């Protein structure tokens, strides 16, 4: 019985942690007068970013081998990711790499 209580406690703690992380959303600014999108880097992964439009955030991925460049607001291959994860796969280098 004690093992069941411990397991249930760990499951609940895990769910709370996941929900807390998932609810840490980007605070998109209100729409500005020229209706341009606003961009924010992902909090843990260098190859992801948020695009805010109409007050809503969309999570987007850079193409394989590129990472979000917050200085230029584009995906770029020459980016210093610092401590962020760089989980995007490198681009194919030969025609053989693209044949699956």
Protein Blocks (a to p, Z undefined) as FASTA:
>chain_A
ZZmmmmmmmmmmmmmmmmmmmmmccddddddfkopacddddfkbmkbccddeehiacddd
ddehiacdfknopacfbdcekjaccfbccddfbfklmpZZ
